[in-house]
Amino acid sequence: MTPFPPRLRKQALTLHVTSSVGWLGAVAAFLALAVAGLISSSPQTVRGAYLAMDVVGWFVIVPFSIACLLTGLVQSLGTAWGLLRHYWVIAKFLITVVATVLLLVHMQPVGHLADAAARAALAGGELQGMRIQLIADAAAALVVLLTAAALSVFKPRGATRYGRRRQREQTPQPR
């Protein structure tokens, strides 16, 4: 695929950065709700936290993760970085794919807690293990998303074999 013209490249990059930052921010908000749901002594706060986590998960985090995945794929295919030319791009793409799949799996316990909270106030230790797991999962997601962001900023060296071959093909050969 030929690289995008500068204007289209910047638009695609803006969409990708926006969805990535949105995903990161939404996960941070999710983590705050998970902590509030675990430590609050107010039944209304606990109930509201778990109901909000379900909404934030399905209507903010999941769409941002899918948008990030799709815009990242478009970015890689429409720029000189390519999808398979540099190890950092492959690593970032795999991180995003795995994180999105795990997110979709992770939304099942979120829904379970939201259903339990909708039916009645969660007592102090009720579903404690699942509540702690949501905090651990959200914290781990933040670390993973920050790692992907760091890869984008620092772009560690290391072209793949395919990337080195493409660089040689594009470099004019002396006569």
Phi and psi restraints in degrees (value plus and minus 20) as a CYANA .aco file:
   2 THR   PHI     -98.6   -58.6
   2 THR   PSI     126.5   166.5
   3 PRO   PHI     -79.9   -39.9
   3 PRO   PSI     130.6   170.6
   4 PHE   PHI     -86.3   -46.3
   4 PHE   PSI     131.4   171.4
   5 PRO   PHI     -83.0   -43.0
   5 PRO   PSI     135.5   175.5
   6 PRO   PHI     -71.7   -31.7
   6 PRO   PSI     -63.5   -23.5
   7 ARG   PHI     -83.9   -43.9
   7 ARG   PSI     -65.6   -25.6
   8 LEU   PHI     -86.6   -46.6
   8 LEU   PSI     -58.5   -18.5
   9 ARG   PHI     -81.1   -41.1
   9 ARG   PSI     -63.2   -23.2
  10 LYS   PHI     -87.3   -47.3
  10 LYS   PSI     -57.9   -17.9
  11 GLN   PHI     -85.0   -45.0
  11 GLN   PSI     -64.3   -24.3
  12 ALA   PHI     -84.7   -44.7
  12 ALA   PSI     -61.0   -21.0
  13 LEU   PHI     -83.6   -43.6
  13 LEU   PSI     -61.5   -21.5
  14 THR   PHI     -80.8   -40.8
  14 THR   PSI     -64.1   -24.1
  15 LEU   PHI     -82.4   -42.4
  15 LEU   PSI     -61.1   -21.1
  16 HIS   PHI     -87.5   -47.5
  16 HIS   PSI     -66.7   -26.7
  17 VAL   PHI     -83.9   -43.9
  17 VAL   PSI     -62.2   -22.2
  18 THR   PHI     -82.2   -42.2
  18 THR   PSI     -65.2   -25.2
  19 SER   PHI     -88.5   -48.5
  19 SER   PSI     -55.3   -15.3
  20 SER   PHI     -86.4   -46.4
  20 SER   PSI     -66.6   -26.6
  21 VAL   PHI     -87.5   -47.5
  21 VAL   PSI     -58.4   -18.4
  22 GLY   PHI     -81.3   -41.3
  22 GLY   PSI     -63.4   -23.4
  23 TRP   PHI     -81.4   -41.4
  23 TRP   PSI     -67.0   -27.0
  24 LEU   PHI     -80.9   -40.9
  24 LEU   PSI     -67.1   -27.1
  25 GLY   PHI     -84.8   -44.8
  25 GLY   PSI     -59.8   -19.8
  26 ALA   PHI     -86.4   -46.4
  26 ALA   PSI     -57.1   -17.1
  27 VAL   PHI     -86.8   -46.8
  27 VAL   PSI     -57.1   -17.1
  28 ALA   PHI     -83.5   -43.5
  28 ALA   PSI     -61.8   -21.8
  29 ALA   PHI     -85.0   -45.0
  29 ALA   PSI     -59.6   -19.6
  30 PHE   PHI     -80.4   -40.4
  30 PHE   PSI     -63.8   -23.8
  31 LEU   PHI     -81.2   -41.2
  31 LEU   PSI     -63.1   -23.1
  32 ALA   PHI     -81.9   -41.9
  32 ALA   PSI     -61.1   -21.1
  33 LEU   PHI     -85.5   -45.5
  33 LEU   PSI     -60.3   -20.3
  34 ALA   PHI     -83.4   -43.4
  34 ALA   PSI     -61.5   -21.5
  35 VAL   PHI     -85.4   -45.4
  35 VAL   PSI     -64.9   -24.9
  36 ALA   PHI     -80.5   -40.5
  36 ALA   PSI     -61.0   -21.0
  37 GLY   PHI     -84.7   -44.7
  37 GLY   PSI     -50.1   -10.1
  38 LEU   PHI    -102.6   -62.6
  38 LEU   PSI     -62.2   -22.2
  39 ILE   PHI    -116.9   -76.9
  39 ILE   PSI     -34.9     5.1
  40 SER   PHI     -90.6   -50.6
  40 SER   PSI     124.4   164.4
  41 SER   PHI    -117.5   -77.5
  41 SER   PSI     -25.2    14.8
  42 SER   PHI    -106.8   -66.8
  42 SER   PSI      99.7   139.7
  43 PRO   PHI     -78.7   -38.7
  43 PRO   PSI     -55.1   -15.1
  44 GLN   PHI     -87.2   -47.2
  44 GLN   PSI     -59.9   -19.9
  45 THR   PHI     -85.5   -45.5
  45 THR   PSI     -64.6   -24.6
  46 VAL   PHI     -81.4   -41.4
  46 VAL   PSI     -69.2   -29.2
  47 ARG   PHI     -79.7   -39.7
  47 ARG   PSI     -68.4   -28.4
  48 GLY   PHI     -82.4   -42.4
  48 GLY   PSI     -57.9   -17.9
  49 ALA   PHI     -82.4   -42.4
  49 ALA   PSI     -67.8   -27.8
  50 TYR   PHI     -92.7   -52.7
  50 TYR   PSI     -53.0   -13.0
  51 LEU   PHI     -87.9   -47.9
  51 LEU   PSI     -60.8   -20.8
  52 ALA   PHI     -86.8   -46.8
  52 ALA   PSI     -56.2   -16.2
  53 MET   PHI     -81.2   -41.2
  53 MET   PSI     -58.6   -18.6
  54 ASP   PHI     -85.2   -45.2
  54 ASP   PSI     -63.9   -23.9
  55 VAL   PHI     -86.2   -46.2
  55 VAL   PSI     -68.6   -28.6
  56 VAL   PHI     -80.9   -40.9
  56 VAL   PSI     -60.8   -20.8
  57 GLY   PHI     -81.1   -41.1
  57 GLY   PSI     -73.6   -33.6
  58 TRP   PHI     -96.6   -56.6
  58 TRP   PSI     -52.9   -12.9
  59 PHE   PHI    -123.2   -83.2
  59 PHE   PSI     -27.7    12.3
  60 VAL   PHI    -146.1  -106.1
  60 VAL   PSI     -78.6   -38.6
  61 ILE   PHI     -87.2   -47.2
  61 ILE   PSI     -69.6   -29.6
  62 VAL   PHI     -80.8   -40.8
  62 VAL   PSI     -68.9   -28.9
  63 PRO   PHI     -80.2   -40.2
  63 PRO   PSI     -60.3   -20.3
  64 PHE   PHI     -85.1   -45.1
  64 PHE   PSI     -57.8   -17.8
  65 SER   PHI     -85.9   -45.9
  65 SER   PSI     -62.5   -22.5
  66 ILE   PHI     -87.3   -47.3
  66 ILE   PSI     -61.8   -21.8
  67 ALA   PHI     -81.9   -41.9
  67 ALA   PSI     -61.4   -21.4
  68 CYS   PHI     -82.2   -42.2
  68 CYS   PSI     -64.6   -24.6
  69 LEU   PHI     -81.5   -41.5
  69 LEU   PSI     -68.0   -28.0
  70 LEU   PHI     -88.9   -48.9
  70 LEU   PSI     -64.1   -24.1
  71 THR   PHI     -89.1   -49.1
  71 THR   PSI     -52.3   -12.3
  72 GLY   PHI     -85.8   -45.8
  72 GLY   PSI     -60.6   -20.6
  73 LEU   PHI     -83.4   -43.4
  73 LEU   PSI     -64.9   -24.9
  74 VAL   PHI     -81.0   -41.0
  74 VAL   PSI     -65.3   -25.3
  75 GLN   PHI     -77.1   -37.1
  75 GLN   PSI     -66.0   -26.0
  76 SER   PHI     -86.8   -46.8
  76 SER   PSI     -56.3   -16.3
  77 LEU   PHI    -101.1   -61.1
  77 LEU   PSI     -41.1    -1.1
  78 GLY   PHI    -124.9   -84.9
  78 GLY   PSI     -10.4    29.6
  79 THR   PHI    -148.4  -108.4
  79 THR   PSI     153.2   193.2
  80 ALA   PHI     -89.4   -49.4
  80 ALA   PSI     -37.0     3.0
  81 TRP   PHI     -85.6   -45.6
  81 TRP   PSI     -57.8   -17.8
  82 GLY   PHI      48.7    88.7
  82 GLY   PSI     146.2   186.2
  83 LEU   PHI    -106.4   -66.4
  83 LEU   PSI     -52.5   -12.5
  84 LEU   PHI    -136.8   -96.8
  84 LEU   PSI      -6.3    33.7
  85 ARG   PHI    -110.2   -70.2
  85 ARG   PSI     -44.9    -4.9
  86 HIS   PHI    -153.1  -113.1
  86 HIS   PSI     119.6   159.6
  87 TYR   PHI     -81.5   -41.5
  87 TYR   PSI     -56.7   -16.7
  88 TRP   PHI     -85.0   -45.0
  88 TRP   PSI     -53.8   -13.8
  89 VAL   PHI     -89.5   -49.5
  89 VAL   PSI     -63.0   -23.0
  90 ILE   PHI     -82.3   -42.3
  90 ILE   PSI     -64.8   -24.8
  91 ALA   PHI     -81.2   -41.2
  91 ALA   PSI     -64.6   -24.6
  92 LYS   PHI     -85.0   -45.0
  92 LYS   PSI     -61.1   -21.1
  93 PHE   PHI     -83.7   -43.7
  93 PHE   PSI     -65.2   -25.2
  94 LEU   PHI     -85.2   -45.2
  94 LEU   PSI     -59.4   -19.4
  95 ILE   PHI     -78.4   -38.4
  95 ILE   PSI     -65.1   -25.1
  96 THR   PHI     -87.1   -47.1
  96 THR   PSI     -61.6   -21.6
  97 VAL   PHI     -83.1   -43.1
  97 VAL   PSI     -69.9   -29.9
  98 VAL   PHI     -83.7   -43.7
  98 VAL   PSI     -62.9   -22.9
  99 ALA   PHI     -82.8   -42.8
  99 ALA   PSI     -58.9   -18.9
 100 THR   PHI     -87.3   -47.3
 100 THR   PSI     -63.3   -23.3
 101 VAL   PHI     -83.6   -43.6
 101 VAL   PSI     -66.7   -26.7
 102 LEU   PHI     -83.0   -43.0
 102 LEU   PSI     -55.4   -15.4
 103 LEU   PHI     -80.4   -40.4
 103 LEU   PSI     -66.1   -26.1
 104 LEU   PHI     -82.7   -42.7
 104 LEU   PSI     -58.2   -18.2
 105 VAL   PHI     -87.6   -47.6
 105 VAL   PSI     -61.7   -21.7
 106 HIS   PHI     -83.8   -43.8
 106 HIS   PSI     -46.3    -6.3
 107 MET   PHI     -88.7   -48.7
 107 MET   PSI     -38.4     1.6
 108 GLN   PHI     -84.4   -44.4
 108 GLN   PSI     -71.5   -31.5
 109 PRO   PHI     -84.9   -44.9
 109 PRO   PSI     -49.4    -9.4
 110 VAL   PHI     -82.7   -42.7
 110 VAL   PSI     -65.2   -25.2
 111 GLY   PHI     -82.8   -42.8
 111 GLY   PSI     -58.7   -18.7
 112 HIS   PHI     -82.9   -42.9
 112 HIS   PSI     -65.2   -25.2
 113 LEU   PHI     -86.3   -46.3
 113 LEU   PSI     -59.4   -19.4
 114 ALA   PHI     -84.0   -44.0
 114 ALA   PSI     -60.7   -20.7
 115 ASP   PHI     -83.2   -43.2
 115 ASP   PSI     -63.9   -23.9
 116 ALA   PHI     -82.8   -42.8
 116 ALA   PSI     -61.2   -21.2
 117 ALA   PHI     -88.8   -48.8
 117 ALA   PSI     -54.3   -14.3
 118 ALA   PHI     -88.2   -48.2
 118 ALA   PSI     -54.4   -14.4
 119 ARG   PHI     -94.1   -54.1
 119 ARG   PSI     -61.4   -21.4
 120 ALA   PHI    -183.7  -143.7
 120 ALA   PSI     140.5   180.5
 121 ALA   PHI     -84.2   -44.2
 121 ALA   PSI     115.5   155.5
 122 LEU   PHI     -95.4   -55.4
 122 LEU   PSI     105.2   145.2
 123 ALA   PHI     -90.4   -50.4
 123 ALA   PSI     142.2   182.2
 124 GLY   PHI     -57.9   -17.9
 124 GLY   PSI     -77.5   -37.5
 125 GLY   PHI    -120.3   -80.3
 125 GLY   PSI     -17.5    22.5
 126 GLU   PHI     -85.1   -45.1
 126 GLU   PSI     109.3   149.3
 127 LEU   PHI      35.5    75.5
 127 LEU   PSI      11.1    51.1
 128 GLN   PHI     -76.0   -36.0
 128 GLN   PSI     -66.2   -26.2
 129 GLY   PHI     -79.2   -39.2
 129 GLY   PSI     -63.0   -23.0
 130 MET   PHI     -87.8   -47.8
 130 MET   PSI     -56.1   -16.1
 131 ARG   PHI     -87.0   -47.0
 131 ARG   PSI     -61.2   -21.2
 132 ILE   PHI     -87.4   -47.4
 132 ILE   PSI     -58.2   -18.2
 133 GLN   PHI     -81.0   -41.0
 133 GLN   PSI     -57.6   -17.6
 134 LEU   PHI     -82.6   -42.6
 134 LEU   PSI     -58.4   -18.4
 135 ILE   PHI     -86.0   -46.0
 135 ILE   PSI     -66.4   -26.4
 136 ALA   PHI     -82.6   -42.6
 136 ALA   PSI     -62.2   -22.2
 137 ASP   PHI     -84.7   -44.7
 137 ASP   PSI     -63.6   -23.6
 138 ALA   PHI     -86.1   -46.1
 138 ALA   PSI     -60.4   -20.4
 139 ALA   PHI     -84.1   -44.1
 139 ALA   PSI     -62.6   -22.6
 140 ALA   PHI     -83.9   -43.9
 140 ALA   PSI     -59.4   -19.4
 141 ALA   PHI     -81.3   -41.3
 141 ALA   PSI     -60.5   -20.5
 142 LEU   PHI     -80.7   -40.7
 142 LEU   PSI     -63.0   -23.0
 143 VAL   PHI     -82.8   -42.8
 143 VAL   PSI     -63.3   -23.3
 144 VAL   PHI     -84.2   -44.2
 144 VAL   PSI     -64.8   -24.8
 145 LEU   PHI     -87.8   -47.8
 145 LEU   PSI     -55.8   -15.8
 146 LEU   PHI     -87.4   -47.4
 146 LEU   PSI     -53.9   -13.9
 147 THR   PHI     -84.0   -44.0
 147 THR   PSI     -63.7   -23.7
 148 ALA   PHI     -82.8   -42.8
 148 ALA   PSI     -60.4   -20.4
 149 ALA   PHI     -84.0   -44.0
 149 ALA   PSI     -61.8   -21.8
 150 ALA   PHI     -82.7   -42.7
 150 ALA   PSI     -59.6   -19.6
 151 LEU   PHI     -80.3   -40.3
 151 LEU   PSI     -58.4   -18.4
 152 SER   PHI     -87.5   -47.5
 152 SER   PSI     -54.9   -14.9
 153 VAL   PHI    -101.3   -61.3
 153 VAL   PSI     -67.7   -27.7
 154 PHE   PHI    -105.4   -65.4
 154 PHE   PSI     -44.3    -4.3
 155 LYS   PHI      22.1    62.1
 155 LYS   PSI      49.1    89.1
 156 PRO   PHI     -75.0   -35.0
 156 PRO   PSI     123.7   163.7
 157 ARG   PHI     -84.7   -44.7
 157 ARG   PSI     139.3   179.3
 158 GLY   PHI     112.8   152.8
 158 GLY   PSI      67.5   107.5
 159 ALA   PHI    -101.8   -61.8
 159 ALA   PSI     125.2   165.2
 160 THR   PHI     -93.0   -53.0
 160 THR   PSI     150.2   190.2
 161 ARG   PHI     -77.8   -37.8
 161 ARG   PSI     -62.7   -22.7
 162 TYR   PHI     -81.5   -41.5
 162 TYR   PSI     -63.5   -23.5
 163 GLY   PHI     -83.6   -43.6
 163 GLY   PSI     -61.1   -21.1
 164 ARG   PHI     -85.0   -45.0
 164 ARG   PSI     -60.5   -20.5
 165 ARG   PHI     -83.6   -43.6
 165 ARG   PSI     -62.9   -22.9
 166 ARG   PHI     -84.0   -44.0
 166 ARG   PSI     -57.6   -17.6
 167 GLN   PHI     -84.2   -44.2
 167 GLN   PSI     -61.8   -21.8
 168 ARG   PHI     -84.3   -44.3
 168 ARG   PSI     -59.7   -19.7
 169 GLU   PHI     -85.1   -45.1
 169 GLU   PSI     -53.6   -13.6
 170 GLN   PHI    -107.9   -67.9
 170 GLN   PSI     -33.8     6.2
 171 THR   PHI    -103.6   -63.6
 171 THR   PSI     107.8   147.8
 172 PRO   PHI     -82.3   -42.3
 172 PRO   PSI     112.4   152.4
 173 GLN   PHI    -106.6   -66.6
 173 GLN   PSI     114.0   154.0
 174 PRO   PHI     -86.5   -46.5
 174 PRO   PSI     130.1   170.1
